[in-house]
Amino acid sequence: MGNSAIFFENRQISISLQKIRIMKIAVTGANGQLGQSLRKIANSIQSEWFFTDIDELDITQDDAVEDFFKQHTPDVLIHCAAYTAVDKAESQQKIAHKVNHIASYKLALQCQKTNCKMIHISTDYVFDGRHYKPYVETDRCKPISAYGQTKLSGEIAVRNSLSDAIILRTSWLYSEFGENFLKTMLKLGKAREELNVVFDQTGTPTYAGSLAEGIIRILQDYQTENKWVTGIYHFSNQGVCSWYDFAQWIMDEAKLDCQINPITTEKFPTPARRPFYSVLNKAKFENTFEHHIPHWTDAAKACFSQLGL
Ligand SMILES: NC(=O)c1ccc[n+]([C@@H]2O[C@H](COP(=O)([O-])OP(=O)(O)OC[C@H]3O[C@@H](n4cnc5c(N)ncnc54)[C@H](OP(=O)(O)O)[C@@H]3O)[C@@H](O)[C@H]2O)c1
C-alpha cells in the first residue's frame, strides 16, 4: 500500500501501489441478452468471473445453488436469470413465480449467508403505467401482468432477505444477442412492405450493452473505493419514445423500405397487459455512481455497429 514515484523520459510520475482486490463475480442467466453483454466487457475489470446459465446452475435447484456458493465463494452475484416470456407467463404463472420470485429469494438468502453482495435485475413492468412523468424508485408499484407480479415479488424478497442488495430496474431490453424487438424489426423490415406497431405504449429502449457498462461501473466503485450503495435504481437509456417511434427509427437507420403504421394497443391484443407509460427516471443511478447514461438513439447506433450495420 502507499504511493511511489517512477521516472519516465525525465518526467516523474506518481503511481498508487494500492492493491486492487481481485473480486470473484458470479453471473446467473449468462447466456441471455444481459449476461452475454456482460461477458463481452468482463475483462474491463480485474476479476475472476463465473458465468452460469441453466445448464451449469439451474437457480430453481436449491442444492445446486448451495453447492455453487460453497465451491466458488463469490463476492458479488449478478442475477440476470429470469423467466422473461411476458405473454407466456400469463398461462405459466407457476414456473414464472418459481424462477422470478422463489429462486431470486433463495439466491438472496445464500448471499446473506455467505456475505456475498448481489445485483438483482428487475423491470419497469412492476408499474401500472398510469403515470404522467418518469417513474422514480419510490413510486408505487402495481404490476398489471403475471410477469410484472413475479418480478415485483422477487424484488421484495431480495430486499427483505439481503442487506447488501442493489436492485436495477430496466426496460425494453435489446442487444445483438438473442431475440428482441430491434432484431425482429430488422428481419421483418427486410421481408415486409409494411408493419403495424403500437404507438400508445411509451417508454425507453435499453441497450443491454449500456446496462452492462452501468453494472461494471458499480463493480469498479466497489473494487477501488469499497463503495456499495444498496437500494433500488432505475436504469434505461435516456430519452422517450413509443414502440412505433423505435420501429420507425430502426427502419430509417437501416435504410429499409418498410412502411410503419401506428396502431393502438387495442388493435394488437396480447395475453399480457403492458403499461402505457413506463419511462424511468435515472437521476438516482447517474448521481450515485457518477455515470452518464447514453441517449437511446446513440445506444441503438452502438448496437447497429455490433451487428455490423
Ligand atoms: N428483456 C427485456 O425486455 C427486459 C425488460 C426489463 C427487465 N428485464 C430483466 O432483465 C434481466 C435480463 O433480461 P434478458 O433480456 O437478458 O433475459 P434473457 O435474454 O431471457 O436471459 C435470461 C436467461 O436466464 C436463463 N434462465 C431461465 N431460467 C433459468 C433457471 N431456472 N436457471 C438458470 N438460468 C435460467 C434463460 O435461459 P433460457 O433462455 O434457456 O430460458 C436465459 O439464458 C431479467 O431479470 C429480466 O427480467 C428484461
PDBQT file of the ligand as one rigid body, heavy atoms in Angstrom, charges set to zero:
ROOT
HETATM    1  N1  LIG A 401     -35.862  -8.436 -21.979  1.00  0.00    +0.000 N 
HETATM    2  C1  LIG A 401     -36.459  -7.321 -21.573  1.00  0.00    +0.000 C 
HETATM    3  O1  LIG A 401     -37.075  -6.593 -22.356  1.00  0.00    +0.000 OA
HETATM    4  C2  LIG A 401     -36.379  -6.914 -20.128  1.00  0.00    +0.000 A 
HETATM    5  C3  LIG A 401     -37.002  -5.732 -19.727  1.00  0.00    +0.000 A 
HETATM    6  C4  LIG A 401     -36.920  -5.351 -18.392  1.00  0.00    +0.000 A 
HETATM    7  C5  LIG A 401     -36.229  -6.142 -17.485  1.00  0.00    +0.000 A 
HETATM    8  N2  LIG A 401     -35.647  -7.303 -17.908  1.00  0.00    +0.000 N 
HETATM    9  C6  LIG A 401     -34.946  -8.115 -16.912  1.00  0.00    +0.000 C 
HETATM   10  O2  LIG A 401     -33.552  -8.073 -17.234  1.00  0.00    +0.000 OA
HETATM   11  C7  LIG A 401     -32.926  -9.309 -16.882  1.00  0.00    +0.000 C 
HETATM   12  C8  LIG A 401     -32.145  -9.832 -18.053  1.00  0.00    +0.000 C 
HETATM   13  O3  LIG A 401     -33.039  -9.991 -19.154  1.00  0.00    +0.000 OA
HETATM   14  P1  LIG A 401     -32.566 -10.629 -20.537  1.00  0.00    +0.000 P 
HETATM   15  O4  LIG A 401     -33.352  -9.966 -21.623  1.00  0.00    +0.000 OA
HETATM   16  O5  LIG A 401     -31.081 -10.685 -20.601  1.00  0.00    +0.000 OA
HETATM   17  O6  LIG A 401     -33.168 -12.094 -20.346  1.00  0.00    +0.000 OA
HETATM   18  P2  LIG A 401     -32.979 -13.359 -21.268  1.00  0.00    +0.000 P 
HETATM   19  O7  LIG A 401     -32.255 -12.985 -22.527  1.00  0.00    +0.000 OA
HETATM   20  O8  LIG A 401     -34.303 -14.030 -21.361  1.00  0.00    +0.000 OA
HETATM   21  O9  LIG A 401     -31.980 -14.239 -20.400  1.00  0.00    +0.000 OA
HETATM   22  C9  LIG A 401     -32.368 -14.883 -19.228  1.00  0.00    +0.000 C 
HETATM   23  C10 LIG A 401     -31.513 -16.125 -19.098  1.00  0.00    +0.000 C 
HETATM   24  O10 LIG A 401     -31.910 -16.795 -17.896  1.00  0.00    +0.000 OA
HETATM   25  C11 LIG A 401     -31.956 -18.182 -18.192  1.00  0.00    +0.000 C 
HETATM   26  N3  LIG A 401     -32.780 -18.915 -17.246  1.00  0.00    +0.000 N 
HETATM   27  C12 LIG A 401     -34.112 -19.110 -17.257  1.00  0.00    +0.000 A 
HETATM   28  N4  LIG A 401     -34.477 -19.932 -16.246  1.00  0.00    +0.000 NA
HETATM   29  C13 LIG A 401     -33.338 -20.242 -15.583  1.00  0.00    +0.000 A 
HETATM   30  C14 LIG A 401     -33.045 -21.085 -14.473  1.00  0.00    +0.000 A 
HETATM   31  N5  LIG A 401     -34.006 -21.769 -13.844  1.00  0.00    +0.000 N 
HETATM   32  N6  LIG A 401     -31.765 -21.194 -14.051  1.00  0.00    +0.000 NA
HETATM   33  C15 LIG A 401     -30.777 -20.504 -14.692  1.00  0.00    +0.000 A 
HETATM   34  N7  LIG A 401     -30.969 -19.738 -15.772  1.00  0.00    +0.000 NA
HETATM   35  C16 LIG A 401     -32.247 -19.610 -16.213  1.00  0.00    +0.000 A 
HETATM   36  C17 LIG A 401     -32.527 -18.208 -19.598  1.00  0.00    +0.000 C 
HETATM   37  O11 LIG A 401     -32.359 -19.468 -20.186  1.00  0.00    +0.000 OA
HETATM   38  P3  LIG A 401     -33.452 -19.945 -21.309  1.00  0.00    +0.000 P 
HETATM   39  O12 LIG A 401     -33.307 -18.976 -22.434  1.00  0.00    +0.000 OA
HETATM   40  O13 LIG A 401     -32.987 -21.319 -21.623  1.00  0.00    +0.000 OA
HETATM   41  O14 LIG A 401     -34.776 -19.863 -20.648  1.00  0.00    +0.000 OA
HETATM   42  C18 LIG A 401     -31.721 -17.105 -20.255  1.00  0.00    +0.000 C 
HETATM   43  O15 LIG A 401     -30.472 -17.563 -20.738  1.00  0.00    +0.000 OA
HETATM   44  C19 LIG A 401     -34.049 -10.205 -16.369  1.00  0.00    +0.000 C 
HETATM   45  O16 LIG A 401     -34.107 -10.119 -14.976  1.00  0.00    +0.000 OA
HETATM   46  C20 LIG A 401     -35.304  -9.582 -16.943  1.00  0.00    +0.000 C 
HETATM   47  O17 LIG A 401     -36.441  -9.854 -16.145  1.00  0.00    +0.000 OA
HETATM   48  C21 LIG A 401     -35.693  -7.691 -19.202  1.00  0.00    +0.000 A 
ENDROOT
TORSDOF 0
